[in-house]
Amino acid sequence: MIAMTLRPVLRFARLPILAGALALGAHMLADPLVAQEALPGSQMARQSLRPYWHVFAAYAIVIVLIGGWAFSIARRLRSLEERLVD
C-alpha cells in the first residue's frame, strides 16, 4: 500500500531534475554566444582550443561518471520500489 502512494511522489520528484537539466543546457548554449560577442572577428580567428584538450577530456570523464552514478541510483531505487510492492 505504501508503494502505491509513493509512485506519484517519485514521478513528480523527477520534474525539478529535468527542469535543471534543461536550464543547464540552455546556459551552456548561450554562454559561447556571449563570449563570441566580446572579441572582434580577427581575434576570434587566431584563437585555438588545442592546448585545452585535457580539460575537455576531464569534463567528458566527469559527465560519464555522473551519468553512471545516476543510473546506479535509479536502478537501486527501482529495486527498492519493487521490494516495497512485495
Sine and cosine of phi, psi and omega as CSV:
sin_phi,cos_phi,sin_psi,cos_psi,sin_omega,cos_omega
0.00,0.00,-0.60,0.80,0.00,-1.00
-0.91,0.42,-0.65,0.76,-0.01,-1.00
-0.89,0.46,-0.56,0.83,0.02,-1.00
-0.90,0.43,-0.58,0.82,-0.01,-1.00
-0.99,0.15,-0.38,0.93,-0.01,-1.00
-0.99,0.16,-0.48,0.88,-0.08,-1.00
-0.84,0.54,-0.74,0.67,0.03,-1.00
-0.90,0.45,-0.57,0.82,0.01,-1.00
-0.91,0.42,-0.68,0.74,-0.01,-1.00
-0.92,0.38,-0.56,0.83,0.05,-1.00
-0.91,0.42,-0.67,0.74,0.00,-1.00
-0.96,0.27,-0.35,0.94,0.03,-1.00
-0.94,0.34,-0.37,0.93,0.00,-1.00
-0.98,0.18,-0.32,0.95,-0.03,-1.00
-0.89,0.46,-0.71,0.71,0.04,-1.00
-0.89,0.45,-0.54,0.84,0.03,-1.00
-0.91,0.40,-0.69,0.72,0.03,-1.00
-0.90,0.44,-0.69,0.72,0.01,-1.00
-0.89,0.45,-0.65,0.76,0.03,-1.00
-0.90,0.43,-0.65,0.76,0.02,-1.00
-0.91,0.42,-0.65,0.76,0.04,-1.00
-0.92,0.40,-0.65,0.76,0.02,-1.00
-0.91,0.42,-0.66,0.76,0.03,-1.00
-0.90,0.44,-0.67,0.74,0.04,-1.00
-0.89,0.46,-0.66,0.75,0.03,-1.00
-0.90,0.43,-0.64,0.77,0.02,-1.00
-0.91,0.42,-0.66,0.75,-0.01,-1.00
-0.92,0.39,-0.52,0.85,0.04,-1.00
-0.97,0.23,-0.58,0.82,-0.06,-1.00
-0.98,0.18,-0.51,0.86,-0.09,-1.00
-0.87,0.49,-0.73,0.69,0.03,-1.00
-0.89,0.46,-0.53,0.85,0.02,-1.00
-0.91,0.42,-0.62,0.78,0.03,-1.00
-0.93,0.38,-0.65,0.76,-0.01,-1.00
-0.91,0.41,-0.57,0.82,-0.01,-1.00
-0.93,0.36,-0.51,0.86,0.00,-1.00
-0.94,0.33,-0.35,0.94,-0.08,-1.00
-0.98,0.22,-0.38,0.93,-0.06,-1.00
-0.92,-0.39,0.60,-0.80,0.12,-0.99
-0.92,0.39,0.32,-0.95,-0.08,-1.00
-0.86,0.51,-0.60,0.80,-0.04,-1.00
-0.92,0.38,-0.58,0.82,0.02,-1.00
-0.96,0.28,-0.55,0.84,0.02,-1.00
-0.90,0.44,-0.59,0.81,-0.04,-1.00
-0.93,0.36,-0.47,0.88,-0.04,-1.00
-1.00,0.07,-0.19,0.98,-0.04,-1.00
-0.98,0.20,0.53,-0.85,0.04,-1.00
-0.65,-0.76,0.61,-0.79,0.02,-1.00
-0.97,-0.23,0.14,0.99,-0.03,-1.00
-0.87,0.48,-0.60,0.80,0.02,-1.00
-0.91,0.41,-0.22,0.98,-0.07,-1.00
-0.97,-0.26,0.37,0.93,-0.04,-1.00
-0.88,0.48,-0.56,0.83,-0.01,-1.00
-0.92,0.39,-0.50,0.86,0.04,-1.00
-0.93,0.38,-0.70,0.72,0.04,-1.00
-0.89,0.45,-0.65,0.76,0.02,-1.00
-0.90,0.43,-0.66,0.75,0.01,-1.00
-0.89,0.45,-0.69,0.72,0.03,-1.00
-0.89,0.45,-0.64,0.77,0.01,-1.00
-0.89,0.45,-0.67,0.74,0.02,-1.00
-0.89,0.45,-0.70,0.72,-0.01,-1.00
-0.90,0.44,-0.66,0.75,0.00,-1.00
-0.89,0.45,-0.67,0.75,0.03,-1.00
-0.90,0.43,-0.67,0.74,0.01,-1.00
-0.90,0.44,-0.68,0.73,0.02,-1.00
-0.91,0.42,-0.64,0.77,0.05,-1.00
-0.88,0.47,-0.67,0.74,0.05,-1.00
-0.91,0.42,-0.63,0.78,0.04,-1.00
-0.89,0.45,-0.72,0.70,0.02,-1.00
-0.89,0.45,-0.64,0.77,0.03,-1.00
-0.89,0.45,-0.67,0.74,0.00,-1.00
-0.92,0.38,-0.59,0.80,0.06,-1.00
-0.90,0.43,-0.69,0.72,0.01,-1.00
-0.89,0.46,-0.63,0.77,0.01,-1.00
-0.91,0.40,-0.69,0.73,0.02,-1.00
-0.92,0.39,-0.59,0.81,0.03,-1.00
-0.92,0.40,-0.65,0.76,0.05,-1.00
-0.89,0.46,-0.66,0.75,0.04,-1.00
-0.89,0.46,-0.67,0.75,0.03,-1.00
-0.90,0.44,-0.67,0.74,0.04,-1.00
-0.88,0.47,-0.66,0.75,0.01,-1.00
-0.90,0.43,-0.61,0.79,0.03,-1.00
-0.93,0.36,-0.56,0.83,0.03,-1.00
-0.94,0.35,-0.55,0.83,0.02,-1.00
-0.92,0.38,-0.64,0.77,0.00,-1.00
-0.95,0.30,0.00,0.00,0.00,0.00
